[in-house]
Amino acid sequence: MTAAGLPGSGIAVRRHTAGGASIGDALRGHRNSLGVIRLVLASLVIVDHAFPLGGFGADPFWRYTGGQTSLGEIAVGGFFVISGCLIVKSGVSADILQFLWRRVIRIFPAFFGVLLFSAFVVGPAAWLLYGRPLGEYFSLGAGGPFAYLASNWTLTIGSYGIHDIFVETPYGQLTQASVFNGSLWTLAYEWGFYMLIAVLAVSGVLTRARIVVPLLAAFFLIAQAIALLTPADMGALLPLLADPQVLFLGSTFLIGSAIGIYSDRVPYDNRLGVLSGVLFLVSLFYGGFAVFGVVAGGYFVMYLAARLPASMHWIGAKNDYSYGIYIYGFLVQQCLAAFGLFRWGYWPYMLMALPITFVLAWPSWHVIEKRALSIKSWGPGKGITFWRARLRPSRVT
């Protein structure tokens, strides 16, 4: 293999004997734009949510795509593609103890942070603004702040709100409920797919039978096609797959995983990149997004990560604010709506939410996420081999 630079990419890649560069070579190390893509995707979720949260109706993308998808769903799908690609690589390189530990410290600390911020900062502040005594807030039983934490700490969201806070907002009027953070539901699905990769890793599939990963992706895509055509049949055959979110998020995650596990063979090619982008757009406006569009879009996301200018590689490479943006965006938008700022119109409302969310994402990363990741090699992060040797009784001679 010889090193060669792709014209205009600023990325040095290795060329295989067949003469083509792989997506794995193009994305190697931090020489990619995954950071900026994640930031864009997280921001697009806020752009999408501003419609229902501000009382501006549904995301127009539903209409543009003939009811196939929304801008927010596309963004979340992009997140799952990237996550699938990166997580499967972790499943290959780490043992199961290291893998699980790294997943726990990546997803839970910031998640607990936003739950605590909601229950003990936003909730009390809103309660006081309603002119109610603070002691009454903390004495609430069912539907109160402590019940909110108890219902949600496992990632499975059992309660979206606290008492009647935010019921007066446009989204509260729409749902007739208190909703603090409607974005958190996807985290349970992501954790579920982490566990799927864990099973594949422990069983040796990722190292000895990696063909299973793209076959699983194909299975989810076929199941999604069946569910779209005859949803009742899919629910009868496999009740778990009756959930459309399992199918969509599973398809995108496993497409990313398939690209990741075969990153040494998936070609990095400008023609294929352009073609995938075109097919993705065609599927959005002419049909087939749920099956053909997600495959094309999955490759296009990873292609873009390699193809965008090298000047963008530094964005999000060391400081990844995308998770914080995602988990705080909805909450910020609800707070703005509670102050009536949606009355200024869609664009002012949405544009105010973006910088405020970025401000909250900063401490989420620097105070919680980055510090949590700094202990990835502590305790369980040392791996099974280390702890087996450490705990093995020493032989007395």
N, C-alpha and C positions, 0 to 999 in steps of 0.2 A: 504494500500500500504506500502511496505517496501523498504528501500534503499538497493541497491545491486550494486556491481561494475562489469562492463563487463571485462572479462579477457584480460589484455594487453592494455586496452583502456585508463586507467587512468581517466575514467569518471564515476561518481556516477550517477545512474539512478534509477528512481522509477519503480517498476514492477507492472503491472496491475493484476487484479484478474485472468485474463486468463493466466497469467504466462509469458507474453512477455513484453519487453521494447519498448516504442514508440520512434520514431525519434525526437519528441518534447522534451522528457526527455533527450535524448542523446545530443541534441544541446543546452540545456538550458544555458542561460547566455553567458559568454565568454569561456565556456569550449568546444570549438570546433576549427576547423581549417579552417573556412570560409575565414579568412584573408589571409592565405598562398595560398589557392586555387584561390582566386581572383587575387593575384599577379602572379601566374602561368598563369592563363587565359589571363591576360593583356599582359604578356610577349609573349605568344604564338601568339597573334595578330601581334606583331612586327616581330616574326619569319616568319609568313605567308606573311606579307606585303613586307618583304625584297626581295621576288622573283620578283614581278612585278615592285616595285620601283627601284630595282637595275638593271633591265633589264635582269633578269635571267629566264624569262618565268613564266608560271603559277605555283602555288603551286603544287608540285608533289602529294599531297594528292588527288587532283582531279583525277589523273590517278590511284592511289592506290585504291580509292573507286569507281571506275567505273563511275566517273563523278557525284557522288551523292553530295559531299560536299568538303569543304576545311578545313584546320586546323584552319584558322581564323574564319570560320563560326561555327565550333564546339565550339571554345572558346567564341564567342559572345553568342551562345546558352547557354553555361554554365553560363555566366553572367546573362542572362535573367531568368534562372531557379532560381538562388540564389535571384535575385531581386524579382521575383514573390513570393517566399516563405516569404521573409522579409516584403515586402510591404503589403501583405494581412494581416499579423499580425498587422501592423500599422493601417490598415483600420478597424480592429476589436477593437483595444485598444484606438484609438484617435477619437475625433469627427471630422466632416468634415472640420471645420476651421483649426484645428490643423494638420490634415492630409495634406491638401493642402499647408499650410505654410511650413511644414517640407519637402515636396517634392520640393517646390520652392527653399528653401535655400540649398538643397542638390545638385541640378542639375545645377541651373543657375549661381551662382557666379563663379565657376571654368570654366564654359563654356564661360562666358563673359571674364574671364581672358585669356583664350587661344585665343579668337578672337582678343582682344586688343594686346596681345603679337605678334600675326601674323601680324596685320595691322601696328603696330607702333614700332616694334623692328625688326622682321624678314624682313618684306617688305622693310623698308628704308635701312637696311643693305645690302640686295641683290641689291637694286637699285644703291647704291653707288659702290658696287663691279662691277656692269655693266658699271661703269664710267659715270653715268648720274647725273645731278644736283638734289639735294634733293627737291628743291622747285617744280620741275616738278612732282615729285612723289605725293606730297600733293595737287597738282592742278589737278590731274586726276579726271575726272568726272565719267562717266559710266565705270565700271571696275576698279575703283580706290579703295583706302583703306576705304573711307567713304561709298562708295557704297557696299563694302564687308561687313561692319558692318551692314548697313541697311538691306541687303539682308538676313542676317543670325541670327540676334539677337533673333528671335522668336523660334529658334531650327529647323525650317524648312529651310534647306540649299538651298538658292537660287543662291549662287555664291561660287564656290569652290576655286577660285583663284583671284589674283590681276594682272591686265594687262597681261604682258607676262612673269612674273616671274616664274621660274622653267619649262618653256616650253622646255628648252634645256636638261632637265633631261630625263632618259630613259622612265619614266612614262609620262612626258610631251610630248615626241615624240610619245608614244603609243596612247595617248588621243588627241594629238594636242590641248592641253589646259593648262592653268595655274591651277595647283591643289596644294593648301597648305595643306589641311587636309581632306583626304577622309574617315576618321573614324567617323566624326561627324554626319553623316546621321542617325545612329542608335538611337541617343538621342531623335529624334522626335517620333520614334516608342515607345521608352520606356515611354516617357511622355504620349503618347496616351493610353498605358496600365495602367499607373497610374490613368488616368481619368476613365478608365473602372472600376477599383477597387473603385474609389470614388463614381461612380454611384451605384455600388453594396453595398457600405457601407451606403449611404444615403437611399437607398430603403429598407434596413434592411436585404438584402440577406445574408450578411456575418454573421449575428447573428441568423436569424430565418429560413433561407433556404440555408444553406451552401452547400447542395448537388448541387446547381446550378453551383458552381465553377468547380468541376470535369466534370459536364455535358458540360460546355463551353469548357473545354480542349478537351473533346471527340469530340465535334462539330468541333473544329479547326483541329483536327487530321483527321477526316473523310473528311473535306473539302480539306485538303492537299493531301490526297490520291486521291480524285476526280480530283484535279487540276493536279496531276502528270499523271494521266491516260488520262483525257480529259480536258486539260486546257481551251479550248474554251467554254465548257459547264459551267465551274465554273464562268468564266467571265460574261457569259450571265445571270446566276442565281443570283449572288451576285457580282456586279462590284467591291466593296471594297475588296473582297477576291481574286480578280484577281491578286493582287500584291503578288508574292510569298514570299516577306519579311514579309508581314502582317501575312501570314499563318505560316511560320517557327518561327518567333519571338513570335507570339501570342501563338503558341503551347507550346514553351518552357517556356514562362512566365506563362501561365496558368497551366502547369504541376507543376511548382514550387509553384504556388498559391494553387493548390489542395493539395500538400504535406503540405503546411503551414497551411491551414485551417483545415486539418484533422491530424495535427501533433501529436495529442493525440491518434490517432488510427493507423496511418501508422507504421507498425512494424519496429523496428531496429533489424536487424537479419543478422549475418555474412553470412549465406547461401544465403539469398536473395540479399545481397550486392555483393557476388561473382557471383551469377547468373545474376544479372543486368549488371555487368561489362562484362561478357562473351557475353551476348545478344547484348550489345552495340557494341562490337568489331565484332561480327558475322554480324550484320546489316551493318557495315561499308564496309566490304569486300565481302559480299555475297548478299547485297540488303536489302531494307526495312528500311533504316536509318530514312527517313523522318517521318515514322509512328511509327514503333516499336523501332527503335534506340533512338529516342528522349525521349520516355517514360522510357526506361531502363537507358539511360544516365542521365535523370533527377533524378531518384532515386539514381543512383550511385554517383552523385556529392554530394548529401546531406548525403549519407552514408559515403563517404570518409571524409566529414567535421567532422563527429562524430568519425570515426574510426582511423584516423591518430594519431600518438603518441601525448601524452599530451605535450611533449617537443616542439611541433609546435604551441601550442595554443596562445602563446604570439605574434607570427608573424602577424602583421596587426590587432591585437586586439585593440590597442589604436591609432595607426597611420595607416590609410588606404590610401596607395599611389596608389592603383589600378586604380582609376578614372583618376588621373593625368597621369599615365603611358599610359592609353588608349587614352586620348585626345591629348597628346603631341607626341606619338610615330611616327605617320605618318609624322608630321611636321619635326621632327628631321631627319627622314630618307630622306625626300626630301632635307633638307639642306645638308646632307652628300653627296647625289647624285649630288647636284649642284656643290660641290667641286670636283667631279669626283672620290670620294672614292669607288664607286661601282667597279671601274676598278681593285681594289685589290682582287676581288672575293667575292662570296656570304658570306662566313663565317666571314672574317674580317669586311665586311660592316655591317652585322647583329649584330655582337658582339660589334662593336663600338656604334651602335645605342642604345643598351640596357642600358649601364651605363649613357650615356648622357640623355636619357629619364628619368631615375631614378633621376638624378640631378634636372631636371625641375619639376618632380613630387613632390619633397620635398617642395619647396616653394608653390606649388599649394595647398598642404595639410596644411602646417603650417601657411601660410600667408592668404590663402583664405578659403579653405574648413572648416578647424577646427574652425576658427573664425566665419564663417557663422553658423556652427552647434551650436556654443555656445549661439546663440540667439534663439534657437528653442522654448524656453518658453517665449519669448518676444511677445508683441503685439498679433497677431492672434494666436500665440502658446499657449496663456492662455486658449483658447477654448471658445465655444459658451456660456456655462453656466456663465463663468466669465463676459463676455462682456454684456450678457443679464441683469445680475444683476447690472453691472456698469452703463449701459445706461438707465435702467428703471427709469422713473421719481420718485423722492421721494415724498411720500404722506405728505402733510402739514396738521397737526392737529390743 
